[in-house]
Amino acid sequence: MNISIFGLGYVGCVSLGCLAQNGHSVVGVDVNPTKVRQINSGRATIVEQDIDSIIAVQHQLGRIRATTNFREAILSTDLSIIAVGTPSTTQGHLNLNYIMNVAEHLGDVLGEKAAINPNAFHVVALRSTVMPGTCEKIAAMIEDHSGLTANVDFAVVSNPEFLREGTAVYDYYHPPLTLIGTGSERAGAIVRTLYDELPAEVVVADIRTAEIMKYVNNTYHALKISFANEVGNICSALKIDSHQVMDIFCKDKQLNISNYYFKPGFAYGGSCLPKDLKGLQTLAHDLYLQVPLISSIHRTNEIQMQRAIAVLMNYSHRNVGFLGIGFKAGTDDLRNSPAVELAETLLGKGFALSICDNNVRTSELTGTNKEYIDKHIPHLSRLLVKDVQDLLQWADVVVVCTKEPEFAELLTGATDKVIIDLVRLPIDVDSSNQYIGINWSHEATVLQA
Ligand SMILES: NC(=O)c1ccc[n+]([C@@H]2O[C@H](COP(=O)([O-])OP(=O)(O)OC[C@H]3O[C@@H](n4cnc5c(N)ncnc54)[C@H](O)[C@@H]3O)[C@@H](O)[C@H]2O)c1
């Protein structure tokens, strides 16, 4: 394929060399004439292992060249990759000037290209890291300048780059995945062919999902490093080998290094997480150590509780039924259950509540958890109903607090309810219901109301 790449920095230079090595004919475009000269004399614009030889060989083979002439590069290619910088402004916002400058050129030239070849379909793949909504802005800019229609005459696709400096060429050929965010199947299929030789899974998502991924990934990477450092500081103060601790930590592939606990939902609770988190925090405090990351975790949990309360405050005069009151599905343990805290807060605000939880009901009957219930939450135990159908008939608003499979079945048949889902049940809700997920779908609109 004939490809133009805008921006010849780390991402652009590596893409230029590697795409050429995979057989494509690639022209690099940069506003910096020195970088253009470097490429045209067969030299890389960056210092990275292997990139010098790749650029030298591909230049010799005639597969790569560079220019400052946007028009010529766009007219002579079918796909344009944008890899210009997206620095932060002093306020932390993105400076999109470089990207929008490329978009303006693309708009001007694609209009001209369409006049020459009305059947041309130009794909723009945005490889720079950008906020959700940027591809739409680029498409709008191109439409304005060209008179063409996005996803018909051209398409802008999000195609984030996952390479790390220092191992950039290796990472290009061994990405964790290839992500394509697109609203055009045709454009998605074209971009996919760029990576045919790579061993990675290709994931196709909508554009905004693809755009946010780099921020989510990199924030998580920073979180991992900072978590390990705070653990390290505590361990070293106790003369414990922090590297051995983290080696052992990483051996747990079920709960630690896994997708477990990674789904947005309600606050955590139970008898262990809050207690042990507080324990580690206190240990650090007693060692005169600052652990702001670990110390802030509980605050995030409180915010999740407040979100649930904020959603429910919109229904204060309605009958509210809780499905589940334990701290998670499959247990009768009510200690530090966030659902208990939520129910108590709502009762304090005068809500009419009813609760159905078969695990808790069974334990109440058999007496296993009776002491805790009688001592700590007698006021809630009076609200427990036996038959979930009774609860469903009485309640206008149903709050799903635990992910019991029977709740999904039950709510699939429900009509005319407000369903507030804190756990994301796998359900297809009837359109007569109003469905609110605590941090997915349209709950944000409710919070703003
Ligand atoms: N560096 C990395 O490891 C890495 C990894 C993944 C993603 N990213 C993202 O990729 C993007 C590019 O990063 P980078 O490190 O390659 O940047 P860079 O600063 O190394 O290179 C950017 C290049 O764009 C050129 N440029 C600026 N305006 C231009 C224009 N209007 N037209 C053509 N060229 C123009 C600059 O002259 C420069 O050569 C950023 O959004 C970055 O966040 C970077």
The ligand as an ORCA input file, in Angstrom:
! r2SCAN-3c Opt
* xyz 0 1
  N       7.079      8.200     22.174
  C       6.423      7.144     22.543
  O       6.937      6.200     23.149
  C       4.958      7.022     22.205
  C       4.331      5.773     22.305
  C       2.978      5.673     21.961
  C       2.279      6.805     21.563
  N       2.908      8.002     21.499
  C       2.126      9.154     21.031
  O       2.409      9.337     19.659
  C       2.441     10.743     19.337
  C       3.782     11.110     18.764
  O       4.777     10.880     19.765
  P       6.334     10.957     19.447
  O       7.043     10.602     20.697
  O       6.623     10.215     18.182
  O       6.479     12.547     19.162
  P       7.804     13.348     18.698
  O       7.752     14.648     19.405
  O       9.008     12.481     18.836
  O       7.546     13.554     17.157
  C       6.526     14.358     16.639
  C       6.942     14.822     15.268
  O       5.857     15.519     14.667
  C       6.399     16.572     13.897
  N       5.324     17.540     13.609
  C       4.798     18.482     14.396
  N       3.809     19.117     13.753
  C       3.711     18.575     12.531
  C       2.859     18.776     11.416
  N       1.900     19.709     11.449
  N       3.033     18.020     10.343
  C       3.989     17.040     10.308
  N       4.825     16.814     11.331
  C       4.685     17.559     12.438
  C       7.529     17.111     14.760
  O       8.431     17.889     13.997
  C       8.125     15.792     15.263
  O       9.119     15.308     14.386
  C       2.076     11.451     20.638
  O       0.698     11.674     20.670
  C       2.477     10.468     21.714
  O       1.754     10.673     22.900
  C       4.236      8.131     21.794
*
